[in-house]
Amino acid sequence: MPLETRWFVKAGLVWLCATFALGAALLGAKAVGYQPPFDLSVVHAHAGFVGFLVNLVIGIALWFLPVNREAFKENRGRYPVAAVRWIFVLLNAGLIVRIIVEPIVDATGISPVTTSALLMSSVAQLAAIVLFAAIAWSRVRQV
């Protein structure tokens, strides 16, 4: 398994553990009657769906999809290494910013700073997904 695909799979596993830890903490808080000052259910969902699932899917897809030796000569037909590293950074940095900023917005309200941060995080994640889709698209050949 190439290095970059291992990054995605391992990041996915870290996010899976974080998701379940947060879920357990939220359930424990509810069980003892504690209500956090902000809603963490969106953070919990994003950590699970984007952090775990999307990282895992991208990692496995980059590993298993058919190679395209014509398009990606430098990496035995798998992908352009620099682009995949950017996908990893954009996806996970965007997720971290979103996980930090959304509870702040819930607790304090929207502001120009939080709006800008959320916009940048969503653009970063969108760019990561579009770049991944372009790489994956070029590796799926017509039958």
MOKASUL-V886787 format. One record per residue. N is the residue number from 1. PHI is phi in radians with two decimals (none if undefined). PSI is psi as a letter, one per 40 degrees, with the letter a starting at -180 (none if undefined). D_CENTER is the distance of its C-alpha to the mean C-alpha in Angstrom with 1 decimal. Layout:
n->(N N)
phi->(PHI PHI)
psi->(PSI PSI)
d_center->(D_CENTER D_CENTER)
//
This chain:
n->(1 2 3 4 5 6 7 8 9 10 11 12 13 14 15 16 17 18 19 20 21 22 23 24 25 26 27 28 29 30 31 32 33 34 35 36 37 38 39 40 41 42 43 44 45 46 47 48 49 50 51 52 53 54 55 56 57 58 59 60 61 62 63 64 65 66 67 68 69 70 71 72 73 74 75 76 77 78 79 80 81 82 83 84 85 86 87 88 89 90 91 92 93 94 95 96 97 98 99 100 101 102 103 104 105 106 107 108 109 110 111 112 113 114 115 116 117 118 119 120 121 122 123 124 125 126 127 128 129 130 131 132 133 134 135 136 137 138 139 140 141 142 143)
phi->(none -1.10 -0.93 -1.13 -1.18 -1.13 -0.99 -1.11 -1.14 -1.17 -1.07 -1.03 -1.18 -1.11 -1.11 -1.07 -1.10 -1.10 -1.08 -1.24 -1.12 -1.11 -1.05 -1.13 -1.12 -1.13 -1.16 -1.09 -1.07 -1.12 -1.12 -1.67 1.51 -1.53 -1.97 -1.03 -1.22 -2.54 -1.45 -1.80 -1.16 -1.21 -1.07 -1.04 -1.14 -1.14 -1.06 -1.30 -1.33 -1.45 -1.08 -1.43 -1.13 -1.18 -1.05 -1.12 -1.08 -1.10 -1.05 -1.20 -1.12 -1.11 -1.41 -1.66 -1.06 -1.02 -1.34 -2.22 -1.13 -1.26 -1.40 -2.20 -1.14 -1.27 -2.31 0.92 1.49 -1.41 -3.04 -1.34 -1.00 -1.07 -1.12 -1.19 -1.15 -1.11 -1.01 -1.04 -1.14 -1.12 -1.12 -1.38 -1.15 -1.06 -1.16 -1.08 -1.05 -1.09 -1.14 -1.35 -1.40 -1.03 -1.13 -1.11 -1.08 -1.11 -1.45 -2.03 1.66 -1.35 -2.49 -1.03 -1.20 -1.19 -1.08 -1.11 -1.11 -1.16 -1.13 -1.11 -1.17 -1.24 -1.16 -1.08 -1.19 -1.09 -1.06 -1.07 -1.21 -1.14 -1.13 -1.08 -1.05 -1.12 -1.16 -1.11 -1.01 -1.26 -1.64 -1.61 -1.56 -1.25 -1.63)
psi->(h i d d d d d d d d d d d d d d d d d d d d d d d d d d d d d e e h h i e i h e d d d d d d d d d d d c d d d d d d d d d d d d i i i g d d d g d e f f e d i h d d d d d d d d d d d d d d d d d d d d d d d d d d d e i i i d d d d d d d d d d d d d d d d d d d d d d d d d d e e h i i none)
d_center->(19.7 18.8 17.3 14.1 13.4 14.2 11.7 8.8 11.0 11.9 8.6 8.1 11.6 11.4 8.9 11.4 14.2 13.0 12.6 16.1 17.5 16.7 18.0 21.1 21.7 21.6 23.9 26.1 26.4 27.4 29.9 31.7 31.7 29.4 27.6 25.0 25.7 22.4 20.4 17.4 16.8 14.2 12.3 12.9 11.6 8.3 7.9 9.2 8.0 4.3 4.3 7.2 8.0 5.7 5.4 9.0 10.1 9.3 11.0 13.8 14.3 14.7 17.1 19.0 19.5 22.9 23.5 24.8 27.2 28.6 25.4 23.9 27.0 25.8 23.5 25.6 24.1 20.5 18.6 19.1 17.9 17.4 15.3 12.9 12.7 12.0 9.1 7.7 8.9 8.1 4.4 4.7 8.0 7.4 5.7 8.6 11.1 10.5 11.0 14.0 15.5 15.5 17.9 20.0 20.4 21.4 23.9 25.4 24.8 23.4 24.5 24.2 22.1 19.6 19.7 19.1 16.1 14.4 15.5 14.2 10.7 10.8 12.5 10.1 7.2 10.1 11.5 8.7 9.1 12.8 13.2 11.7 14.0 16.8 16.7 16.5 19.2 21.5 21.3 22.3 26.0 28.5 30.8)
//
